Amino acid sequence: MRRSLSVLFAVVVVAAAVTFSQTLSAPKSSAPPARSASPAPPAAPMFGVHAPKQPIAFSHRLHAGKLGMDCMYCHYSADKSPIANIPAVSVCMGCHKIAMIDRPEIQKLTGYWNRGETPPWVEVYRLPDHVKFNHKRHVLAGFACQQCHGNVQEMDVMHQVPSLKMGWCITCHRQNLTNKNFPATMDCVACHH
């Protein structure tokens, strides 16, 4: 036992020495690091509640709640694609060319429109790269957006509701194994492919 601990210690010391020497011998650049025109928005955390500040203060409470807009009006690809789209500025400007144009947030939106730019929205929901989620499959199975995204129609600031951990997904799949029209699967490759 003592010998194997000594060997393990020696391996760790050699690995640390090699790493340190590679760090010292790496060529150093005298040029400052390149800067992008605009900083990238922070990535959404893999797990946990996340309510990032967005470039435009968009209220789901107003649009989906008070005005009663259907989620699919803006997120029109959720039933056609694995990915639920973030609406193009043209969708927003369909109304906001004439509605509420004096409001500061609408003026920001109009600025993006006039410059032909997309607002740098910050991702709220993010899954690890090894997980694939198909919005189309879930929407066509009749799941309401609120089942995964919470009561969006009551949110001024969009925030992550479920944990998005594997156990949360599996619980739902188990509850829907006997769904007559759209039975869920417990096959790992349904989400991990």
C-alpha positions as CSV (number, residue, x, y, z in Angstrom):
1,M,0.0,0.0,0.0
2,R,2.8,2.4,1.0
3,R,4.7,1.6,-2.2
4,S,1.6,2.3,-4.4
5,L,1.1,5.7,-2.6
6,S,4.7,6.5,-3.3
7,V,4.4,5.6,-7.0
8,L,1.2,7.7,-7.2
9,F,2.9,10.7,-5.5
10,A,5.8,10.4,-8.0
11,V,3.5,10.4,-11.0
12,V,1.7,13.5,-9.7
13,V,5.0,15.3,-9.1
14,V,6.3,14.4,-12.6
15,A,3.0,15.5,-14.3
16,A,3.1,18.8,-12.4
17,A,6.7,19.4,-13.4
18,V,6.0,18.7,-17.1
19,T,3.0,21.0,-17.0
20,F,5.0,23.8,-15.3
21,S,7.9,23.5,-17.8
22,Q,5.5,23.6,-20.8
23,T,4.0,26.8,-19.3
24,L,7.4,28.4,-19.0
25,S,8.5,27.4,-22.5
26,A,5.3,28.5,-24.3
27,P,5.9,31.5,-26.6
28,K,4.6,34.7,-25.3
29,S,2.7,37.1,-27.5
30,S,3.5,40.8,-27.1
31,A,0.3,41.7,-28.9
32,P,-2.7,42.5,-26.6
33,P,-5.6,40.0,-26.9
34,A,-8.0,40.8,-29.7
35,R,-11.3,42.4,-28.6
36,S,-14.5,41.9,-30.3
37,A,-16.8,44.8,-31.3
38,S,-19.3,43.9,-28.7
39,P,-18.8,41.5,-25.7
40,A,-20.6,38.2,-26.0
41,P,-23.6,37.8,-23.6
42,P,-23.0,35.6,-20.6
43,A,-24.0,32.0,-21.2
44,A,-26.9,30.6,-19.3
45,P,-26.0,28.4,-16.4
46,M,-26.5,24.7,-17.0
47,F,-28.7,24.3,-14.0
48,G,-30.4,26.6,-11.6
49,V,-32.7,29.6,-11.8
50,H,-31.5,32.1,-14.4
51,A,-33.1,35.5,-15.2
52,P,-30.6,37.4,-17.2
53,K,-30.9,41.1,-18.0
54,Q,-31.9,41.4,-21.7
55,P,-31.0,44.1,-24.2
56,I,-34.7,45.1,-24.4
57,A,-37.0,44.8,-21.4
58,F,-39.6,42.5,-22.9
59,S,-42.6,41.6,-20.8
60,H,-44.2,38.2,-21.3
61,R,-46.7,39.3,-18.7
62,L,-47.9,42.1,-21.0
63,H,-47.7,40.2,-24.4
64,A,-48.7,36.6,-23.4
65,G,-50.7,37.6,-20.3
66,K,-52.6,40.9,-20.7
67,L,-52.7,40.9,-24.5
68,G,-53.3,37.2,-24.7
69,M,-50.8,36.5,-27.5
70,D,-50.3,32.9,-28.2
71,C,-46.7,31.6,-27.6
72,M,-46.7,30.3,-31.2
73,Y,-47.2,33.7,-32.7
74,C,-43.7,34.8,-31.7
75,H,-42.0,31.3,-31.3
76,Y,-43.5,30.1,-34.6
77,S,-41.0,27.3,-35.2
78,A,-41.6,25.4,-31.9
79,D,-44.1,23.0,-33.6
80,K,-41.9,22.6,-36.8
81,S,-38.4,22.4,-35.5
82,P,-36.3,20.9,-32.6
83,I,-35.5,24.5,-31.7
84,A,-38.1,27.1,-30.6
85,N,-36.9,30.2,-32.3
86,I,-36.3,33.6,-30.7
87,P,-38.5,35.9,-32.8
88,A,-37.0,37.9,-35.5
89,V,-37.1,41.7,-35.0
90,S,-39.6,41.7,-38.0
91,V,-42.1,39.8,-35.9
92,C,-41.9,42.5,-33.2
93,M,-42.0,45.3,-35.7
94,G,-45.2,43.9,-37.2
95,C,-47.0,45.7,-34.4
96,H,-44.4,48.1,-33.1
97,K,-44.1,50.1,-36.4
98,I,-47.3,51.7,-35.1
99,A,-47.9,50.6,-31.5
100,M,-46.2,52.3,-28.6
101,I,-43.5,53.9,-30.7
102,D,-42.9,56.6,-28.1
103,R,-41.7,54.1,-25.4
104,P,-38.0,53.9,-24.8
105,E,-37.8,50.1,-25.1
106,I,-39.7,50.2,-28.4
107,Q,-37.3,52.9,-29.6
108,K,-34.4,50.5,-28.8
109,L,-36.1,47.8,-30.8
110,T,-36.7,50.2,-33.7
111,G,-33.0,51.0,-33.5
112,Y,-32.0,47.4,-34.0
113,W,-34.6,47.2,-36.9
114,N,-33.3,50.3,-38.6
115,R,-29.7,49.0,-38.4
116,G,-30.6,45.6,-39.6
117,E,-29.4,44.0,-36.4
118,T,-30.7,41.3,-34.1
119,P,-30.8,42.2,-30.4
120,P,-28.2,40.2,-28.5
121,W,-30.7,38.3,-26.5
122,V,-29.2,36.3,-23.6
123,E,-30.1,32.6,-23.5
124,V,-32.4,31.7,-20.5
125,Y,-32.6,27.9,-21.0
126,R,-29.4,26.0,-21.7
127,L,-28.9,22.2,-21.8
128,P,-25.5,20.5,-21.8
129,D,-24.1,19.8,-25.3
130,H,-24.7,16.1,-24.8
131,V,-28.4,16.6,-24.3
132,K,-30.8,17.1,-27.3
133,F,-34.3,18.4,-26.6
134,N,-36.9,18.5,-29.4
135,H,-39.5,21.3,-29.0
136,K,-41.5,20.0,-32.0
137,R,-42.0,16.6,-30.5
138,H,-43.2,18.0,-27.2
139,V,-45.5,20.7,-28.7
140,L,-47.1,18.2,-31.1
141,A,-47.7,15.8,-28.2
142,G,-49.8,18.6,-26.7
143,F,-47.6,19.9,-23.9
144,A,-48.4,23.5,-23.1
145,C,-45.4,25.8,-23.0
146,Q,-46.1,26.4,-19.3
147,Q,-45.4,22.8,-18.4
148,C,-41.7,23.4,-18.9
149,H,-41.4,27.1,-18.9
150,G,-43.7,28.0,-16.0
151,N,-46.4,30.6,-16.0
152,V,-44.7,32.8,-18.7
153,Q,-47.8,34.9,-19.0
154,E,-47.1,36.1,-15.5
155,M,-43.4,37.0,-15.9
156,D,-42.2,40.5,-16.6
157,V,-38.6,39.0,-16.7
158,M,-38.3,35.6,-18.3
159,H,-36.6,33.2,-16.0
160,Q,-35.8,29.5,-15.9
161,V,-38.3,27.6,-13.9
162,P,-37.4,23.8,-13.9
163,S,-34.0,22.5,-12.9
164,L,-33.5,20.9,-16.3
165,K,-31.6,18.1,-14.6
166,M,-32.1,14.6,-16.0
167,G,-34.3,13.5,-13.1
168,W,-36.8,16.3,-13.9
169,C,-37.1,15.1,-17.5
170,I,-37.3,11.4,-16.6
171,T,-40.1,12.1,-14.1
172,C,-42.2,13.6,-16.9
173,H,-41.3,10.8,-19.3
174,R,-42.3,8.1,-16.8
175,Q,-45.6,9.9,-16.2
176,N,-46.3,9.8,-20.0
177,L,-45.2,6.3,-20.9
178,T,-48.8,5.3,-21.4
179,N,-49.9,8.4,-23.3
180,K,-52.2,6.8,-25.9
181,N,-51.4,9.3,-28.7
182,F,-47.8,10.3,-27.8
183,P,-46.1,7.7,-25.5
184,A,-42.9,8.9,-24.0
185,T,-39.8,6.8,-24.2
186,M,-37.2,5.8,-21.7
187,D,-34.6,5.1,-24.4
188,C,-31.4,7.0,-23.6
189,V,-30.8,7.8,-27.3
190,A,-34.0,9.9,-27.4
191,C,-32.2,12.7,-25.6
192,H,-28.5,11.6,-25.8
193,H,-27.5,11.3,-29.4
